[in-house]
């Protein structure tokens, strides 16, 4: 085989590994899984992502945001006033209660690429 082909064949697995590692936290709203409900444990932060990406909860129901990641994160409402957990250290959690129905987009104020949604019914 020619050296150029060998080099190309060796680069393909490396390129695939790099692309897989670039997942990021934004699924563009195309998550295939159904939204979780309040009967679940709440929202978990892991691998720099909120899971589930969309979480549904009844009004005035407390839900927990748990940080199972290696660094601190926040869950901060995009509107700047509905909720803000402040920093949640690894292994920690914070509880949120929302009383008004609606759709709340939120993010991690430390890692701006992390986004998710909580729907209050």
RONU-780857 format. One line per 3 residues: their letters; for each residue y, z, x of N, C-alpha, C, CB. Coordinates in nm, 3 decimals, m for minus. Each point is the difference from the previous one (the first is absolute). Last residue first. Glycine has a CB too. Layout:
<pts>
A> Y/Z/X/Y/Z/X/Y/Z/X/Y/Z/X | ...
</pts>
This chain:
<pts>
XXX> 2.240/3.431/m4.643/m0.012/m0.040/m0.141/0.029/0.115/m0.093/m0.167/m0.169/0.065 | 0.258/m0.025/0.473/m0.004/0.121/m0.084/m0.001/m0.046/m0.145/0.124/0.142/0.175 | m0.244/m0.348/0.343/0.038/m0.034/m0.137/m0.019/0.125/m0.085/m0.068/m0.246/0.029
XXX> 0.143/0.113/0.523/m0.058/0.093/m0.096/0.055/m0.038/m0.137/m0.022/0.188/0.173 | m0.040/m0.453/0.337/0.061/0.018/m0.131/m0.073/0.109/m0.077/0.070/m0.242/m0.003 | 0.032/0.051/0.560/m0.095/0.018/m0.111/0.078/0.024/m0.128/m0.175/0.094/0.156
XXX> 0.217/m0.215/0.433/0.052/m0.002/m0.137/m0.111/0.023/m0.100/0.182/m0.155/0.071 | m0.031/0.129/0.498/m0.094/0.060/m0.094/0.062/0.010/m0.139/m0.106/0.130/0.189 | 0.337/m0.280/0.210/m0.091/m0.105/m0.048/m0.102/0.054/m0.101/0.029/m0.117/0.219
XXX> 0.301/0.391/0.025/0.057/m0.076/m0.112/m0.090/m0.111/m0.053/0.220/0.052/0.095 | m0.263/0.430/0.147/m0.066/m0.129/0.027/0.034/m0.094/m0.116/m0.192/0.110/0.133 | 0.385/0.313/m0.146/m0.023/m0.006/0.145/m0.055/m0.136/0.041/m0.042/0.248/0.003
XXX> 0.114/m0.127/m0.460/0.131/m0.016/0.065/m0.011/m0.004/0.152/0.104/0.117/m0.194 | m0.448/m0.281/m0.198/0.007/0.105/0.102/0.132/m0.022/0.073/m0.256/0.017/0.026 | 0.195/m0.159/m0.551/m0.029/m0.042/0.137/m0.008/0.123/0.090/0.116/m0.221/m0.038
XXX> m0.104/0.025/m0.534/0.031/0.096/0.105/m0.048/m0.050/0.135/m0.015/0.186/m0.166 | 0.119/m0.294/m0.410/m0.037/m0.056/0.130/0.036/0.104/0.105/0.037/m0.242/m0.078 | m0.130/0.293/m0.461/0.072/0.050/0.116/m0.056/m0.063/0.129/0.048/0.218/m0.123
XXX> m0.024/m0.269/m0.453/m0.067/m0.051/0.120/0.085/0.040/0.120/m0.106/m0.197/m0.127 | 0.067/0.455/m0.376/0.056/m0.114/0.071/m0.085/m0.037/0.121/0.226/0.067/m0.077 | m0.100/0.392/m0.268/m0.089/m0.116/0.009/0.069/m0.113/0.074/m0.113/0.066/m0.214
XXX> 0.224/0.460/0.295/0.045/m0.120/m0.072/m0.099/m0.115/0.020/0.240/0.073/0.027 | m0.294/0.359/0.186/0.007/0.024/m0.144/0.042/m0.123/m0.080/0.053/0.235/0.052 | m0.323/m0.084/0.435/0.103/m0.088/m0.054/0.001/0.013/m0.152/m0.024/m0.162/0.196
XXX> m0.161/0.431/0.282/m0.005/m0.006/m0.146/0.115/m0.086/m0.047/m0.109/0.231/m0.016 | m0.191/m0.110/0.507/0.112/m0.063/m0.070/m0.027/0.009/m0.150/0.046/m0.158/0.195 | m0.218/0.391/0.317/m0.023/m0.026/m0.142/0.127/m0.054/m0.063/m0.174/0.183/m0.010
XXX> m0.064/m0.181/0.537/0.113/0.043/m0.084/m0.032/m0.041/m0.143/0.169/m0.023/0.191 | m0.444/0.108/0.328/0.019/m0.067/m0.129/0.124/0.057/m0.069/m0.250/m0.040/m0.022 | m0.042/m0.004/0.551/0.079/0.068/m0.101/0.008/m0.077/m0.130/0.129/0.102/0.181
XXX> m0.339/m0.246/0.239/m0.080/0.105/m0.063/0.073/0.075/m0.110/m0.117/0.023/0.214 | 0.429/m0.262/0.125/m0.142/m0.033/m0.012/m0.080/0.118/m0.054/0.024/m0.162/0.189 | 0.484/0.172/m0.330/m0.074/m0.005/0.126/m0.145/m0.040/m0.022/0.152/0.176/0.092
XXX> 0.304/m0.288/m0.368/m0.130/0.063/m0.023/m0.079/m0.016/0.129/0.002/m0.049/m0.253 | 0.557/0.019/0.105/m0.114/m0.028/0.088/m0.124/0.080/m0.040/0.160/m0.049/0.185 | 0.159/m0.047/m0.584/0.032/0.041/0.135/m0.121/m0.027/0.087/0.162/0.178/m0.081
XXX> m0.129/m0.291/m0.388/m0.083/0.110/0.048/0.051/0.061/0.129/m0.193/m0.110/m0.109 | 0.433/m0.141/m0.315/m0.011/m0.015/0.145/m0.079/0.120/0.050/0.221/m0.130/0.020 | m0.029/m0.137/m0.518/m0.082/0.095/0.075/0.004/m0.035/0.149/m0.149/0.035/m0.201
XXX> 0.463/m0.218/m0.129/m0.109/0.045/m0.087/m0.093/0.101/0.067/0.012/m0.218/m0.114 | 0.381/m0.026/0.320/0.025/0.126/m0.071/m0.120/0.054/m0.079/0.235/m0.073/m0.014 | m0.180/m0.356/0.281/0.072/0.100/0.076/0.021/0.133/m0.071/0.107/m0.186/0.108
XXX> m0.353/m0.250/m0.210/0.131/0.019/m0.063/0.082/0.110/0.066/m0.099/m0.079/m0.214 | m0.353/m0.030/0.348/0.094/m0.103/0.042/0.138/0.019/m0.060/m0.192/m0.156/0.023 | m0.156/0.565/0.077/0.033/m0.098/m0.104/0.104/m0.099/0.051/m0.053/0.169/m0.178
XXX> m0.306/0.096/0.485/0.141/0.004/m0.037/0.030/m0.109/m0.101/0.060/0.094/0.225 | m0.444/0.182/0.082/m0.006/m0.081/m0.122/0.139/0.015/m0.061/m0.257/0.032/m0.040 | 0.077/0.024/0.582/0.066/0.049/m0.122/m0.042/m0.088/m0.116/0.198/0.088/0.132
XXX> m0.419/0.068/0.388/0.046/m0.103/m0.094/0.080/0.067/m0.111/m0.202/m0.149/0.052 | m0.043/0.250/0.486/0.070/0.041/m0.122/0.045/m0.122/m0.080/0.076/0.209/0.115 | m0.518/m0.251/0.192/0.141/0.030/0.022/0.065/0.039/m0.132/0.008/m0.159/0.195
XXX> m0.467/0.015/m0.156/0.017/0.064/0.131/0.144/0.039/0.031/m0.194/m0.132/0.076 | m0.054/0.106/m0.583/0.029/m0.089/0.112/0.026/0.082/0.126/0.096/m0.172/m0.159 | m0.170/0.289/m0.325/m0.122/m0.003/0.080/0.017/m0.091/0.122/m0.137/0.043/m0.207
XXX> 0.444/0.215/m0.197/0.010/m0.078/0.123/m0.127/0.016/0.082/0.250/0.027/0.000 | m0.105/0.012/m0.552/m0.069/0.061/0.112/0.005/m0.092/0.121/m0.151/0.124/m0.158 | 0.383/m0.016/m0.354/0.002/m0.100/0.106/m0.056/0.070/0.124/0.201/m0.129/m0.098
XXX> m0.247/0.240/m0.461/0.014/0.039/0.140/0.000/m0.123/0.091/m0.112/0.218/m0.051 | 0.258/m0.077/m0.493/m0.095/m0.071/0.084/0.034/0.028/0.146/m0.032/m0.181/m0.175 | 0.139/0.364/m0.377/0.016/0.015/0.145/m0.104/m0.087/0.071/0.090/0.235/m0.028
XXX> 0.141/m0.311/m0.462/m0.126/0.034/0.065/0.023/0.004/0.151/m0.136/m0.107/m0.186 | 0.464/m0.025/m0.161/m0.010/0.144/0.026/m0.134/0.043/0.058/0.160/0.032/m0.184 | m0.183/m0.508/m0.024/0.124/0.078/0.021/m0.033/0.147/0.016/0.131/m0.168/m0.133
XXX> m0.520/m0.163/0.268/0.072/0.038/m0.122/0.125/0.077/0.037/m0.215/0.006/m0.132 | m0.009/m0.383/0.460/m0.007/0.142/m0.034/0.077/0.022/m0.131/m0.018/0.067/0.246 | m0.184/m0.467/0.143/0.052/0.027/m0.134/m0.023/0.147/m0.035/m0.043/m0.239/m0.070
XXX> 0.091/m0.109/0.530/m0.059/0.121/m0.053/0.063/0.029/m0.136/m0.044/0.092/0.233 | m0.018/m0.489/0.189/0.063/0.030/m0.129/m0.078/0.114/m0.064/0.079/m0.241/m0.031 | m0.205/0.134/0.455/0.133/m0.060/0.011/0.079/0.016/m0.128/m0.090/m0.165/0.163
XXX> m0.289/0.532/m0.033/0.009/m0.142/m0.033/0.144/m0.050/0.011/m0.197/0.025/m0.152 | 0.179/0.169/0.490/m0.114/m0.044/m0.079/m0.016/0.095/m0.118/m0.115/m0.101/0.204 | 0.473/m0.072/0.229/m0.019/0.088/m0.115/m0.118/m0.055/m0.079/0.248/0.063/m0.009
XXX> m0.164/m0.125/0.556/0.002/m0.059/m0.134/m0.013/0.111/m0.104/m0.102/m0.215/0.087 | 0.044/0.238/0.412/0.136/m0.045/m0.028/0.009/m0.077/m0.132/0.042/m0.011/0.245 | m0.444/0.242/m0.107/0.019/m0.129/0.068/0.134/m0.063/m0.034/m0.247/m0.033/m0.003
XXX> 0.182/0.395/m0.328/m0.096/m0.020/0.107/0.021/m0.138/0.059/m0.167/0.155/m0.110 | 0.325/0.213/m0.311/0.058/m0.083/0.105/m0.102/m0.005/0.114/0.241/0.061/m0.065 | m0.277/0.034/m0.496/m0.038/0.036/0.136/0.066/m0.096/0.097/m0.220/0.094/m0.080
XXX> 0.278/0.100/m0.464/0.023/m0.105/0.099/m0.040/0.054/0.137/0.189/m0.101/m0.138 | m0.413/0.286/m0.323/0.138/m0.030/0.034/0.006/m0.112/0.101/0.064/0.236/m0.046 | m0.467/m0.068/m0.166/0.057/0.107/0.082/0.146/m0.022/0.032/m0.223/0.034/0.095
XXX> m0.002/m0.224/m0.555/m0.032/m0.008/0.142/0.068/0.113/0.075/m0.026/m0.249/m0.016 | 0.106/0.173/m0.441/m0.126/0.070/0.018/m0.048/m0.008/0.144/m0.057/m0.049/m0.238 | 0.446/m0.179/0.069/0.024/0.139/0.039/m0.129/0.078/0.017/0.216/m0.010/m0.120
XXX> m0.250/m0.513/0.200/0.062/0.081/m0.104/0.015/0.143/0.049/m0.098/m0.148/m0.180 | 0.082/m0.376/0.422/m0.066/0.129/m0.019/0.072/0.077/m0.109/m0.075/0.004/0.240 | 0.053/m0.554/m0.205/0.078/0.120/0.034/m0.079/0.126/m0.026/0.209/m0.123/m0.052
XXX> m0.480/m0.319/0.175/0.079/0.049/m0.113/0.077/0.123/0.043/m0.168/m0.090/m0.165 | 0.030/m0.298/0.518/m0.050/0.120/m0.066/0.092/0.040/m0.115/m0.104/0.075/0.215 | 0.199/m0.439/0.085/m0.099/m0.035/m0.101/m0.047/0.122/m0.077/m0.071/m0.191/0.143
XXX> 0.560/0.069/0.103/m0.120/0.082/0.012/m0.096/m0.031/m0.113/0.132/0.180/0.116 | 0.322/m0.364/0.015/m0.117/m0.077/m0.040/m0.128/0.079/0.013/0.119/m0.204/0.069 | 0.362/0.298/0.059/m0.025/0.016/m0.143/m0.122/m0.074/m0.049/0.240/0.029/m0.029
XXX> m0.085/0.005/0.494/0.070/m0.100/m0.078/m0.025/0.010/m0.149/m0.013/m0.146/0.195 | m0.129/0.440/0.174/m0.099/m0.095/m0.048/0.064/m0.106/m0.089/m0.173/0.178/0.013 | 0.324/0.172/0.404/0.046/m0.067/m0.120/m0.104/m0.102/m0.043/0.239/0.034/0.066
XXX> m0.244/0.247/0.339/m0.014/0.082/m0.118/0.036/m0.069/m0.128/0.044/0.189/0.141 | m0.271/m0.363/0.363/0.124/0.045/m0.062/m0.025/0.077/m0.127/0.115/m0.195/0.098 | m0.415/m0.073/0.243/m0.003/0.011/m0.145/0.129/0.041/m0.064/m0.231/0.054/0.027
XXX> 0.038/m0.191/0.439/0.139/m0.011/m0.045/0.011/0.016/m0.150/0.048/m0.149/0.192 | m0.461/0.131/0.073/0.070/0.126/0.028/0.143/0.000/m0.053/m0.141/0.026/0.201 | m0.140/m0.414/m0.227/m0.054/0.105/m0.087/0.074/0.131/0.019/m0.223/m0.111/0.009
XXX> 0.332/m0.253/0.274/0.043/m0.026/m0.138/m0.051/0.107/m0.096/0.004/m0.244/0.050 | m0.148/0.260/0.401/0.144/0.029/m0.009/0.048/m0.019/m0.143/0.032/m0.071/0.238 | m0.476/m0.047/m0.141/0.017/0.146/0.007/0.147/0.038/m0.015/m0.202/0.016/0.146
XXX> 0.094/m0.474/m0.120/m0.046/0.056/m0.127/0.019/0.152/m0.002/m0.167/m0.186/m0.023 | 0.255/m0.042/0.424/0.103/m0.029/m0.099/m0.038/0.059/m0.136/0.059/m0.210/0.124 | m0.377/0.239/0.218/0.114/0.086/0.031/0.112/m0.021/m0.102/m0.060/m0.008/0.244
XXX> m0.325/m0.270/m0.268/m0.026/0.138/m0.045/0.117/0.095/0.028/m0.243/m0.041/0.040 | 0.301/m0.411/0.110/m0.015/0.008/m0.146/m0.034/0.142/m0.045/m0.074/m0.239/m0.003 | 0.106/0.089/0.472/0.124/0.047/m0.064/m0.016/0.023/m0.149/0.128/m0.122/0.174
XXX> m0.475/m0.065/0.105/0.018/0.142/0.031/0.123/0.058/m0.070/m0.113/m0.038/0.220 | 0.021/m0.424/m0.253/m0.104/0.074/m0.071/0.011/0.150/0.026/m0.149/m0.201/0.016 | 0.440/m0.087/0.219/0.032/m0.001/m0.142/m0.102/0.081/m0.079/0.106/m0.225/0.026
XXX> m0.186/0.161/0.432/0.115/0.089/m0.019/0.036/0.008/m0.148/0.085/m0.057/0.230 | m0.415/m0.249/m0.111/m0.050/0.135/0.017/0.112/0.101/m0.024/m0.172/m0.082/0.166 | 0.285/m0.372/m0.164/m0.075/0.036/m0.121/m0.053/0.143/0.008/m0.063/m0.240/m0.030
XXX> 0.278/0.063/0.410/0.097/0.017/m0.109/m0.068/0.040/m0.130/0.148/m0.171/0.110 | m0.409/0.065/0.282/0.067/0.131/0.006/0.098/0.023/m0.115/m0.025/m0.009/0.247 | m0.401/m0.312/m0.322/0.124/m0.006/0.076/0.068/0.136/m0.002/0.026/m0.245/m0.055
X> m0.564/0.178/0.020/0.117/0.000/m0.084/0.124/0.000/0.089/m0.125/0.122/m0.185
</pts>
